[in-house]
Amino acid sequence: MAPSIRLSPAARSLFDEPLAIAVQGLGPRQQVTLRTSLRDETGQLFQASAHYQAGDDGELDLARCPALPGGSFSGLEPMGLLWALQPQRPFWRLVKRDVQSPFLLQLAVVECHGERPGRLLAQAQHERAFLRDGVRRVPVREGRIRATLFLPPGNGPFPGIIDLYGTGGGLPEYRACLLANYGFAVLALAFYSYEDLPKEMKEFHLEYFEEAVNYMLQHTQVKDPGIGLLGHSKGGDLCVSMASFLKGITATALINGSVANVGAVLRYKDITIPPLGANPKRIKVGKSGIADVIDALNNPLEGPDRQSFIPLEKAESCFLFIVGQDDHNWKSEFFAVEGSKRLQAHGKEKPEIVCYPGAGHYIEPPFFPMCAASMHLLFGKPVMWGGEPKAHCKAQIDAWQRIQAFFHKHLTGKPSGTSSKL
């Protein structure tokens, strides 16, 4: 029997779902190299490889066989060939631009092990999709709002969430649509560097975000009485500001967010919150040319910088802080702890803080490869984001479950799993 790759699901799976990979028809205890590759929409190539030894029966199941040393990873890692994918171009991060088309994953089995690649024994391809069948993608251009709404299949109303990314700008949709697959109505909201929105991060007016909140609160497919907010990085402190000043927000989840306003002036009615000060002299640049910016920001507990601390004690929302303890963008754990202290000092409920050792700044949905360093739009040079790939991958899987459970609990009153009849 010729070797063949067996995948489950066979042809197509959601990007955040596990993929079972096995090879059959090998020789007893035969050593082989498994390779994966995919290209993003700009044509950039991501690759991973691992060395394996088949069992006595010629079967190789990645759920039971540990990878041997020398590849992209070693040990028992059934999803290693996905989370270990690395760009061939330096400082490039895997993002999905068009969620309506899948990523095409290529798999190959080649003879092992020397320096030169051996003979190709088997190959397969698999679609990693972002939209579950029946999820509706609705572009939103109402008033000033520039967004995309994802609605689950079936009859609503559904618990509603607004999803904000960070300083990259534009309108990333991939996290919002993956979340909608689990029974949430999710609005991916652009806030700058998109269509007719401001081109630069100079100042933000909270009235724009209020329009988006009101759009969700009034939508017939969004469940009463309040909505959730999910923000990463700069999107995190925008979510804290929304929860602090706007009505109708029940649950706020932050992924490596800040409790101080960062990067741009924030205005709302007659309130102005200045951005947290920074000192470029505290940026360290290594021999590789990659900057470590973790110490650049000032302390929001000291001097005039206290004006940048967002008054989150005004919020009527519950909070979840997801923290990568190796975040090199800024001190996420410090922000979470200080936010918690501020809430409790004002008699508010203690927020949930979940810390992940070895996780960096870009905690994405499961199985996105860790991005160790990439270009930072504000600094104009590559910066390190931190993280150790295996620990970061585990953090992404766990955080994704916790975020869903948090929103199910606070937006539906039911534990995760009982409310999404998909």
N, C-alpha and C positions, 0 to 999 in steps of 0.2 A: 504494500500500500504506500503510495506517494505521500509525503508529509503534507498536512493541510492545517490551516488556522481555523479554530472554532471560536466564534464570538457569541456572547449572549448579553443583551439582545443581538440578533444576528446582523441586521443591516443598518439599524438606526437607533440612537438613544438620545435622551436629553443630556446636555453638556454637564449638568451637575449630578447625573446619575452614574453609579459604578458600571463599569464594563468588564465582564468576565472574559479573560483571554486564555486560550489553551492551544497547544499544538499537538496533533496526533500523527502517527505514522513515522516517527523517528526511530532510529536504532536504539537498542538498549543502552542506557547511560550515555547516549550521544551528546556531545557538547555543541551548543549552537549560540548564535547571537540574535536577539530579537531587536528590531529597529522600528521606531515610529517616526512619522514626520507629518507635518501639515503646513500649509501656507495660509497666511492671513490675507485679507482682501487687498493689501498693497503688494502682495507677491513675496513678502518676506518669509523665509523658511525657518521652521522650528523643528529640532530633531532631538531624539533620545535613543539610547541603546542600552542593553543589558545582556550579560552572559548567563547562560543557564545550562543545566545538565538534565537530560530526560531521565525518567524512572526506568526500572528494569523492563517495563512493558512498552517503552518507547513513547509514553505519554508525558506531556509537560503541561501542568496546570499552574498558572501563576498564583492562584489562591493557596497552593500547597507547597510550591517549590521556591526556595529562596534564590534570589539572584546572586551569582558568584561575584567576587571583587573584580574591579577593572572597568565597569561600565559607568553609566550615568548615576547609578545607585547600586546598593547591594542589600541583601537580606530579603525577608518576606514582605514584598510590596506589590500587591495585586494591581494597583493603579499607578505604579511607578513610571510606567512607559508614557503616561499622560502628564502627571504632575512634574516630571523631570524634563519635559520638553524645554529646550533652550534656543534662543534666537541665534542664527548665524551672524546676524548684524549686531554689533555691540549696542548696548543701551536701548534695546527695542523691547516694548512690552506687548504682550498678546492682548488685544481687545477685539471685540466683535462689533463691526460697524453696521452691518445689515442683518438684523436678527431674523429676517424672513428666510434667509438661506443658511444651511448648516455649514460647519467646518467639515472638510473631508480629511479623515485620518487615514494615512497609509501605513500598513504594517507589513513587515518582511521578516522572514527567517533565513539566516545565512549560516553556512558552515563556520565553525569557530576554529581557532581563536586568534591566529597570529596577527601580525601588524597589517597584513594585506587582507582586504575583505575576501571571504570565501565564496563558494558557489551559492547562488540563490536557490533555496529549497522550497519556499512557499511564500505567497503574498496574498493580501486581502485589503479591502478598504471598507471604511465604516463612516456613516454620517453622524456627527455630533450636533444635534439640533438645539434650538433655543425656545421654540414655541411648541407647546403641546397642541395636539389637534383640537380645534375648537376655540382656542384663545384668540380674542379679537384685538387687533392693533388699530387704534383710532388716533390719527394725528389731531392735535388740539391747537387751534389758532383762534382763541376767543379773547377779545380785548387785547391786552398786552401779552397774554400767556402764550409761550412757545413750548410745547410739550407733546408727549405721546402717552395716551392712556391705554393700558392693557387690561382687558376684561376676561375673566375666566369663562369657560363654557357653562351652559346651564342658566337657570333663572336666578337673578340676583334678588335682593341687593347683597353685595359682598363687602367685607371689611376693607376700608380704603386706606391707602398709603401713598405719601409723596416721597419720591426717591431723588436724592441730590448727590451728585459727584463733586469733585474738588476743583483745583485750579486749572485742570485741563480744559475746562470750558466745553462748548458744544453741547450735544444732546446724546450722551451714552444711554442706550436702551436695554443692554443685555441683562443687567441685574434686575431691573424692573420686570422684564418679561419672564425671567426665570422664576421670580417671586409670584407672578400672576398664575403660573402653572399650578400653584398650591392653593388656589381659591381666594386670592386677594385681588382687588381692583387697584392697580398701581399706576400712578402718574409719574413718568420720568420727566423731570422739569429742567429745562435749560435756564441758565441765569446770566450768562454772558458768552461772548464770542460765538454767537449763533444767529443767523438771519439778521433781523433788525435790532437785536439786543446790543447793549454796549460792547464795544470791541475789547475793552481793557477792564481790569479789576481795579477801578479807582474808588468808586462808591456804589453801594447798593441801597435801594429803597425797599423797605420791608413791605410797602404797599403792593409791590409786584407779587411777592410771595403770598400776601393776604388774598389777592385775586385768585391765586391757585388753590388756596385753602377753601375759599368760598365756592369755587367751581366744584371741588370734590364734595363739600358738605351739601350742595344743592343737587348733586347728580342723582338721578333716580336709581342708578345701579350701585350706589354707595350706601352702605348700611349706616343707620343712625347709632349713637348720637355724635360720635367724634371720629377723627381719623388719626392715623399714625404717621410718623416721620422717620425716614431712614437716611442718614447722611454719613458720608465718608470724608475725612480730611477737612478741607474748607467747607464742604457740604455739611459737616458735623456742626461747626459753630453757627452756620446759618440756621440749622434745625433748632439749636438751643435758643437762638434769638426768636425764631418763629414761636416756639413753645412758650417763651417768656412773655411775649407781647400780644400774641394773637389768640382768638377764642376758637374752641372746637377741636383742640388737639389733646388726645387722650394718652398717647404712648409715643415716646421718642427714643429711637435706637441710634447710637453713635458708634461708628467704626473708626477708631483712632482719630477722634475729633478733639476739638479744643473748647474750653468753656470761656475763653477770652476771644473777643473779636479780632480776627487776623487778616492782614493783607489789604484791607480796603475800609474806608469809612462806612459805617452803617447808619442810615437815617430812617426814622419812623415818626411821622407827625412832627412834634417839636423836640423829639429826642435825637441826640447824636451820640453814637459810641465810636470813639476813635480806635484805629487799629493798634494792636499791641506793638510796642517798639521793638526794634531789632538792631543788633550790632554786627555788621558784616565782618568785623575783625575777629569775631569768635568762630567764623567758618574755617574748618581745617580742610586743606586739599592735599591728598596723598600723592605719591609718585605716579599713580595711575591717572591722575588728573580728575579723579572723582571727588566731589566735595562732600564733606560730612557737615550738615547744617544743624545738627541736633541742639547745639548751644547758641544758635543765632538769636533766638527770641529772648526778650526781656522777661522778667518774672512779673506776672500780673497781680502779685500781692504787694508789690513795692512801688512807692512813689506815685508819680503821675500815671504809670501804667495800670494802676488799679481802676482807672476809668474805662479800661477796655474789657474788664471782667463783666460778662453778661449777667444780668440779674435773674438767674434761673430760678430763684426762690419765688418769683412771681408766677411761675408755670403751674398749670393745673394738670400737668402731664406726669405719668410715670416715666422713669428713665432706665435705659440699659446702656452701659458703657462696655464696648468690646475693645480690649487693649492688647496690642502686640508689644510685648515687653522688650523686644529688640527694634522697635520703631526708631529709625534715625531721622525722620522728618522733623519731629518735635517730641516733647515729653508727654506722650499720651497718658501714661499711668498717673503722672503728677496732676494733669488736668482732671482726670476722672476722680482722683482722691479729693482734690480741692473742690470740685463740683459737689461731691458727696457731703463734704464738711459744710459747705454753704447751705445746702438743702436742709440738712439736719439741724443746723444752727437756727434755722427759721421754722423749725417744727414740721418740716416736710418728711415724707417717707424716704428712708434710705434707699438710694438707687441700687440696682444690681450691677456689679462690676465683675466682668469675667476677664481674667488676665491669662495670656498665652506666652509662656517662655519660648524663645526661639522664633516667634512670629514677628515679621517686619511690618511696614506701613501699609502696603497694599493687600489687605485681607479681602479677597474677592470671593465670589461663589466657589463651591468645591471644584477642584481639578484644574483651575487656572494655574499655570506654572508661576512660581514665585518670580517676581521682578526684583532683582537685587539692586539695580541702578538704572536710571534712565534720565532723559533730559527734564529739567525742571523749568517750567515756563517763566516763573518769577526770577529765578537766579540766572537763567540763560546758559546753564552748564549742566553736565551730568551730576546727579547727586545720588548718594547711597540711600536706599530705603530700609536696609536691614533685613534680618531674617535668615533662617537656616532652612533649606528647601523641605526636608522631611517634616520638621516640626511645624513649619508654616502651612504645609498641606493639611496636616491633622487639625490645625487651628481653623482653617477655612471650612472643613467639614463640620466641626463642632459648632462654630459660630453661626453657620447657616441654619442649623437645627434650632439653636437658641433664639435666633432672631425671629424665626417663624413661630416658635412656641410663645415668645413674648407678645407678638402681635395677636396671635389667636386668643391668648389669655385676656389681654386688655381691650381688644376690639370686639370680641365675640362673647367673652365670658366663659368660653369653653376651652379645655385643654386641646393642644394640637392633635389633629387627626380625626376629631369627632365632627368638625364643622365643614371640612372640605369634601363634599360629595362629588368627586370627579369621576 
